[in-house]
Amino acid sequence: WKVWRLEMRRGFWFLLAAFAFCFFQIAFVLRYDHTPPRGLSAASRPLTWGEYGNFLLWSLLTGIGPRRIAPVLKVVFPQFEDTVFFYSADEFPAAAGLVALTIDDGICRQGPGQSMLDEVLGVLGNYSAHATFFVCSEYSRGGDLRRLSAAGHELGNHLPEDKEYFQVDTDEFERVLLETDRAVAPFLDIGATRWFRAPQGRLTKTMSDVLKARNMTHALGDSYADDWAIPDVERVSELYLRQVVPGSVAIMHMPERGFREHTLESLRLFLQGLQTRGLRAVTLGTLDDACRGRRRPATAAV
């Protein structure tokens, strides 16, 4: 009886902490200006109090363990029931040595002149790493998507723009989902899992129902630390590396010239740390196929 009461008490405080974290994170994202700034770049100035507070929040979450949060989210928010957060090496031994790297908000919202795709591909190539790019169709061109596919990277659906869609109805969500799907579909492997990630992670019941009907899979992750919002790349990459284990899914963000440019260095430091630990960055599809014993089929188009 005493043990049961202790476990119930621990569960209550853990659930309360998870609710507090979700509330703070949603409030932070809603207040943050996602348009490219003018003037001094984020990497050339000290952290603001808000940025430092956000870093402390992710430090706390890292101490708790992101993998402990995911089951709570699935219980409290049923729309996340089928979301992929990570692959447990205990359940999937084939995950040993592998980490899925995902990069959001590609390719460049400011237009091709500000794109840092060359730099990102260079960093990935230096570490023999591959990634799943969750792209926004309004920010992407066919030539860029073709380059990613030809280099062995994977494409996922992140809707047309990096903005909130949680209030749209079923018809409007299906329209924007298919708009981006048409952009990425020519570069997907035949029979491969069709990945989707809700912008800012805000998946609704409406979205979940449409994804099930369309046989698409929602993916988040268990290695994340707001790399886009915290320009202290050493601290942020350290948080990622403290969280990551074999079978993890890391969520990072696409850099652009003058906007989130620091995330390129965060990516480099993260890949360097993975290499030191003997972990290999692969696409989400590669990790999923390995864990489920599937062989990757031929590419539909390049």
Secondary structure as GFF3:
##gff-version 3
##sequence-region A 1 302
A	DSSP	alpha_helix	2	31	.	.	.	ID=ss1
A	DSSP	three_ten_helix	42	44	.	.	.	ID=ss2
A	DSSP	alpha_helix	49	64	.	.	.	ID=ss3
A	DSSP	alpha_helix	66	76	.	.	.	ID=ss4
A	DSSP	three_ten_helix	78	80	.	.	.	ID=ss5
A	DSSP	three_ten_helix	93	95	.	.	.	ID=ss6
A	DSSP	beta_strand	98	106	.	.	.	ID=ss7
A	DSSP	three_ten_helix	112	114	.	.	.	ID=ss8
A	DSSP	alpha_helix	117	126	.	.	.	ID=ss9
A	DSSP	beta_strand	132	135	.	.	.	ID=ss10
A	DSSP	three_ten_helix	137	139	.	.	.	ID=ss11
A	DSSP	alpha_helix	142	150	.	.	.	ID=ss12
A	DSSP	beta_strand	154	157	.	.	.	ID=ss13
A	DSSP	alpha_helix	170	184	.	.	.	ID=ss14
A	DSSP	three_ten_helix	185	187	.	.	.	ID=ss15
A	DSSP	beta_strand	195	196	.	.	.	ID=ss16
A	DSSP	three_ten_helix	199	201	.	.	.	ID=ss17
A	DSSP	alpha_helix	205	213	.	.	.	ID=ss18
A	DSSP	beta_strand	217	218	.	.	.	ID=ss19
A	DSSP	alpha_helix	233	243	.	.	.	ID=ss20
A	DSSP	beta_strand	249	253	.	.	.	ID=ss21
A	DSSP	alpha_helix	263	276	.	.	.	ID=ss22
A	DSSP	beta_strand	280	282	.	.	.	ID=ss23
A	DSSP	alpha_helix	284	292	.	.	.	ID=ss24
###
